[in-house]
Amino acid sequence: MSESKKTLRRLVNERRGVIVPGAFNAMSARCIVEAGFEAVFITGAGVTNMNLGMPDLSFMGLHEMAEQTQRIRDVVDVPVIVDIDTGFGNPVNTYHTVQRLERAGADAFQLEDQIFPKKCGHFNGKGVVETGEMLSKIKAAVDARRDENLVIIGRTDAAAVHGFDAAIERAQQFGEAGADILFVEAVEAEVDIRRIPKLLDKPLLINIVIGGKTPALTAKDFGAMGFSIVLYANAALQGAVTGMSRALGVLKQDGILHEDRDLVTPFKERQRLVNKPFYDELEQRYK
């Protein structure tokens, strides 16, 4: 686990725009790694959407995120970044959250400054807490970590509430309080995106929500600007929903569905992805 934290630190310090897709369960995490990505983000929105069928409005708590973290950690070796929303409470709760999820296998945490109940960063009607409250949460998160290589991502949603300049000022204070990576969420103008690396001197994360508020540039473009991580928190989720809808639509229309329609993962490939050959070998070993 410590090695994956060191790996993440190295990726972050390279500032080359590493794409990190979001996972909503163990299978999606495994698919992300199979596709060649270097890290996985456990998305609170994705876990909520795919497990509860509900929007990203703080319906998912610490217990559910810890459970997903453990499951995903069991099937991937790459760095795992966990979305902890607002820390699931006050600074004391944040301290407990970091310790609980670090034990579950997290290598990094994304902590944000929205009021509770928080909303998806690309929803309207957001609110943010006073800066001092968020600084206390960041300090609690830093104090709580047991491995010094564990990464704290400080996210601000203040751009939508107080404007871009105020968000930059907040992010700067987050870095001074101990955040390792700074994340200004839902910036809507490309000119402002390009300003961020010139205004903040810490490693940076940018979040691309497909259909959301932030303009989508290539990872190469973001890397050239100096961003460390390009987060696609819900690309896998949106792809999965589209795939399910297409396959089920054909099944409904035709009354039958075949592997050769290029709509479903073949049976053998599905078994490979869930590592069935390993369990077959165990079964033979313990006969």
Secondary structure, 3 states (H helix, E strand, C coil): CHHHHHHHHHHHHHCCCEEEEEECCHHHHHHHHHCCCCCEEECHHHHHHHHHCCCCCCCCCHHHHHHHHHHHHHHCCCCEEEECCCCCCCHHHHHHHHHHHHHHCCCEEEEECECCCCCCCCCCCCCECCHHHHHHHHHHHHHHCCCCCCEEEEEECCHHHHCHHHHHHHHHHHHHHCCCEEEECCCCCHHHHHHHHHHCCCCEEEECCCCCCCCCCCHHHHHHHCCCEEEECCHHHHHHHHHHHHHHHHHHHHCCCCHHHCCCCCHHHHHHHCCHHHHHHHHHHCC
